[in-house]
């Protein structure tokens, strides 16, 4: 029985392949996916100007979802960073600083939800551009996460900016959570790299992981959304799309 759907997507500040910055198009893709929790990266929000320029507020209103914003820096008069959108009841929010000196500030959101699975803890991040930076960020993040308690499901997901499995940024979560399907998500129009990742504990709650390849998703950003379906009980089947 499908119990919840979570999705991660780097929306590239809602800048599409056509060069247009269109949060409305991003919202339509999110409606196609209809996840219970969305983890979005590269969100830019100018709350003072509002409307489509406040991407966090715009998307939350367009989908009637609760936003949890995790800005990591100021950019072009607004705030920029990670955003969670959810239809599930919120139980708690923690923000992690993963910044590496001399590099762009990075962070992670750790959010607890009430779900059909029981307590659901989602950890969403966007790692840096250098291998050494990503390794340090993955180590700090994973060291700061407690294992799931009985009756709790943990989902770690986001734009990992890494596709080579022997590098530390992927070795560390694979060692802790195991090997999961890795559909290619970048670039959206001809995916060659699995930059976006989902890990789950306990593994038995995984139903499937797939890339969402609708015509609109291919145009809306330079990444494809990654979607994980979770189920209550049973044993997960390793699937890709």
C-alpha positions, 0 to 999 in steps of 0.5 A: 500500500502506497503511504507517501510520496517524496520528491527532490528537484533542483528548480534552477531558480525556476529558469527553464530551458527556454531562458524564461524564469517561470514559477508557474511552470514549476508549479504545474510540474509539482502538480503532476507529481502530487507528492506529500513532501517536495524538497526544492533546491535553488529557490530565490525569493524576494518576499518584499516584491512578492508574486512570482518574484517570491518563489517560495511564497508563490509555489506554496500558494499555487499548490496550497502547501505548507512551506519550510524555507531554508535560505543559505545566502542573500542574492539579487535583493532576495533570499536563496536556498532550499525549500520544503513544501508539504501537505503533511502535518509539521512536527518539528524543523531543524536547520543545519549549516554545511558551509565550507570556508571560502565556498558558497554557503550551504545548508540542510533542512531536517523536518519531522512530519506526521504521515501514514507511515508514522513519524516521517523525518525528511532531510533535504540538502544541496551539496557544493561544487567541489569533491572535497567540499561535498565530502566534508558536507556529507560527513557533517550532515550524516554525523549530525543525524541520529538513526531512525527510532522505532516507528520512524522513517528517515528520508535523506534526499537532495541535489548531491552534485556527485555522480561518481560512486567511489567519491566520499560524498556518495560512499558515506551515505551508501555505507550508512543506508545502503545502495538505492536506485539512481535514475539520471536527472541531469541535464533534464533534456538528455539525462546523463548524470545521477546528481539527485539522490534519495536514501531511506531507512528502513529500506523496507518502506521503499516502493520505487524511485523514478525520474519524472520525465514529463514534457513540462519537466524537461523544459522547466529546469536543468534537472529532472525531479526525482520521485520516491514512493514509500509504502507501509510494511513489506519489502521494497522493490528496487525499481528505476525509471 
